Amino acid sequence: MTQKIQIALGTASDAAQDIIAAWHCAEHNEAYTGTTEKLYFEDLETLLKVLTQRRWQLLKTLRLAGPTDTLSLSKMLNWNDREIQTDINELEQSGLILRTPIDQVVAPWDVIEAQMRLAA
């Protein structure tokens, strides 16, 4: 099964609406048809600050490698440990990568789908 996360520009209210919709479906024993994994950024500037070209490369490398420790990942990318740790922390805080119980990092997504409206 393809693991997908959707990135969108939106507010905390938008995220809350998704949660409420899922909750109502659960209350009525109905299947929730919305995107199960969604990540909101307040604006495009914030999104681009988190998901830089360098971090996109890290995500792709990590997805291909599978669960990996940070030292091995830094060697794969030929980056120094301090720089990669900063990038990993930012991606982990945003929810784009996860940490395993044995302190490896993993990019669980096969697809990252972005949606941005030009007009309200």
Number of C-alpha atoms within 10 A of each C-alpha: 4 8 12 16 20 16 18 21 17 16 13 10 9 13 15 11 12 14 13 12 14 18 14 13 13 12 9 8 9 11 10 13 9 11 11 13 12 17 17 18 18 12 13 13 10 11 16 11 11 18 18 12 11 10 17 13 13 20 22 13 15 22 18 11 14 13 19 19 16 17 14 13 21 18 12 13 13 10 13 12 14 10 10 21 15 11 18 21 13 17 20 16 12 16 14 20 20 19 15 12 7 9 12 16 21 21 24 18 18 14 11 13 13 13 9 11 8 4 4 3
